[in-house]
Amino acid sequence: MTMRTISKSRRAGGPIPPYRIVKPGAVEGQVVLAAAPTDALKGTTGQLGVSSGERVDVDLGGIPEVELGGTVANGDPLTSDASGKAVKAQPVAGANVRIIGFADAAGTNGTVINYIFAPGVMQG
C-alpha cells in the first residue's frame, strides 16, 4: 500500500542503495549513507538506488520505507547500522544514539518495512 511521505531531492555524495538511511554530506545539499547510530540521521531513500553525484529523493516525513539490518519489533525505535540499514536503537552508557523513527511493522534482516518518521536522540 502506498503511504504519503514528504520528500526533498538532494545530491548523493556517494553510492546509496534503495531504502537506506542517509545523513548530511560534507557539501550543503548533499547526503551520504549513514554508517553509525551516532550519525546525524537525515531521512531515508526510496526504491531507487543512486550513484555518486546523482539526485536522490530523501523522505523527511510521513510513513516512509526502510530496509532492516536486523530483527525489529513493531514500535521499536530505529537507528542506522554500518550499511545504512535500520536496526533497533539501543543506547550505550555515555553515548547518544540518533533515531530516525519507529518501526510500523516487525521484520528481519533484508525486509523492507514502513516506519513512522520521528527523528530524535536517545541518551545512554
Buried (B, 14 or more C-beta within 10 A) or exposed (E): EEEEBEBBEBBBBBEBBBBBBBBBBEEEEBBBBBBBBBBEBBBBBBEEBBEEEEEBBBBBBBBBBBBBBBEBEEEBBBBBBEBBBBBBBEBEEEEEBBBBBBBBBBBEEEBBBBBBBEBEBBEE
